[in-house]
């Protein structure tokens, strides 16, 4: 399956964007389906940090444990789902623009289905993410450009 990829430009430095976007406690602020994101250890995150992300999918709340597998501040990160029927793979990159005063953020999301998740990924999960992702990125942009990090 191919990843869902979106890019947005944000009028904040790569350092500010990276700090905000890799702090899992902010996830419910900018992603509509994220009900909660609870770190399973100390912040800031590091390679190996795990977070339990609970998402509202239809009428169900589904928790998934996510693990940070790569962190290259302020340029990139990779998060991998380690349990559940639908395991996300999220790769993020940040490119500096205008001498580092602005950022280009690219998010690529794919999913690995296990058990019933094999059917859910193409039928329900990917269509939902394709619809939600642009809204989430616009919300992220608004939050970062209009509030202090």
JOKAPE-V493686 format. One record per residue. N is the residue number from 0. RES is the residue in one letter. PSI is psi in degrees with one decimal (999 if undefined). OMEGA is omega in degrees with one decimal (* if undefined). Layout:
n-><N/N>
res-><RES/RES>
psi-><PSI/PSI>
omega-><OMEGA/OMEGA>
This chain:
n-><0/1/2/3/4/5/6/7/8/9/10/11/12/13/14/15/16/17/18/19/20/21/22/23/24/25/26/27/28/29/30/31/32/33/34/35/36/37/38/39/40/41/42/43/44/45/46/47/48/49/50/51/52/53/54/55/56/57/58/59/60/61/62/63/64/65/66/67/68/69/70/71/72/73/74/75/76/77/78/79/80/81/82/83/84/85/86/87/88/89/90/91/92/93/94/95/96/97/98/99/100/101/102/103/104/105/106/107/108/109/110/111/112/113/114/115/116/117/118/119/120/121/122/123/124/125/126/127/128/129/130/131/132/133/134/135/136/137/138/139/140/141/142/143/144/145/146/147/148>
res-><X/X/X/X/X/X/X/X/X/X/X/X/X/X/X/X/X/X/X/X/X/X/X/X/X/X/X/X/X/X/X/X/X/X/X/X/X/X/X/X/X/X/X/X/X/X/X/X/X/X/X/X/X/X/X/X/X/X/X/X/X/X/X/X/X/X/X/X/X/X/X/X/X/X/X/X/X/X/X/X/X/X/X/X/X/X/X/X/X/X/X/X/X/X/X/X/X/X/X/X/X/X/X/X/X/X/X/X/X/X/X/X/X/X/X/X/X/X/X/X/X/X/X/X/X/X/X/X/X/X/X/X/X/X/X/X/X/X/X/X/X/X/X/X/X/X/X/X/X>
psi-><151.3/148.6/151.0/124.8/130.4/149.2/142.3/148.4/136.2/133.4/63.8/157.6/154.3/-36.0/-44.9/-44.4/-47.6/-45.8/-43.5/-49.1/-27.7/1.1/105.2/-22.1/-18.4/-14.7/-47.9/-16.4/-29.5/-8.0/117.9/-39.6/-14.2/113.3/-40.0/158.0/109.3/112.4/142.3/37.2/-166.6/152.6/153.8/161.7/159.5/169.8/127.5/-16.3/141.6/149.2/134.8/113.0/123.0/126.3/146.2/112.4/103.9/-125.0/-0.7/146.4/121.7/116.3/144.2/134.4/125.5/143.5/133.2/117.7/-18.9/140.7/121.5/76.7/142.5/31.2/-40.7/163.3/159.8/132.1/139.6/132.7/133.4/-4.7/173.2/166.8/-24.0/116.1/109.0/150.7/117.2/122.6/126.2/141.7/148.7/125.1/133.7/141.8/154.0/50.9/21.2/8.0/-18.1/167.4/145.7/117.1/126.7/125.9/131.8/124.8/131.9/171.9/144.1/119.5/137.9/135.3/-127.8/-17.5/-25.0/-38.4/-34.7/-36.6/-56.7/-28.3/-33.5/-46.3/-53.5/-43.9/-38.9/-43.7/-40.0/-35.0/-42.3/-34.8/-47.2/-38.4/-41.6/-42.2/-37.5/-38.8/-41.4/-47.2/-48.2/-47.1/-45.1/-32.8/-16.7/5.2/161.0/141.9/999>
omega-><-179.4/-178.8/171.2/-173.4/175.9/178.6/177.8/176.4/-175.6/-179.8/173.4/-179.3/175.7/179.6/178.8/-178.4/-178.9/-179.1/-178.1/-171.2/179.5/172.4/-173.5/-179.4/178.5/-173.5/179.9/178.9/-173.6/175.8/-174.2/-176.0/-178.9/178.6/178.7/174.9/-173.9/177.2/178.5/-178.6/-176.7/172.0/1.6/-179.4/176.6/176.6/-176.2/176.9/177.3/-178.3/173.3/179.5/176.8/-179.3/173.8/177.7/-173.5/179.6/-175.5/171.3/-173.4/176.8/175.2/175.1/180.0/179.1/174.5/-179.0/176.2/172.8/177.5/-175.8/-10.8/-171.7/-173.1/175.3/178.1/180.0/-176.2/174.3/-175.7/178.0/178.0/-178.3/178.4/-176.1/-179.3/168.8/-178.1/176.1/178.6/175.2/178.1/177.4/176.7/175.5/175.6/177.4/178.3/177.9/177.9/-176.9/169.9/-177.5/176.1/176.2/175.5/-176.5/172.8/-173.9/174.5/-179.7/176.5/-179.2/-179.8/178.2/178.1/178.7/-177.1/-175.3/-177.4/-174.2/-173.8/-171.4/-177.6/176.9/178.8/-178.2/177.6/179.8/-174.6/-171.1/178.2/177.4/179.8/179.9/176.4/177.8/176.6/179.6/-179.7/-179.9/-177.4/-177.9/-174.3/176.7/177.3/179.1/*>
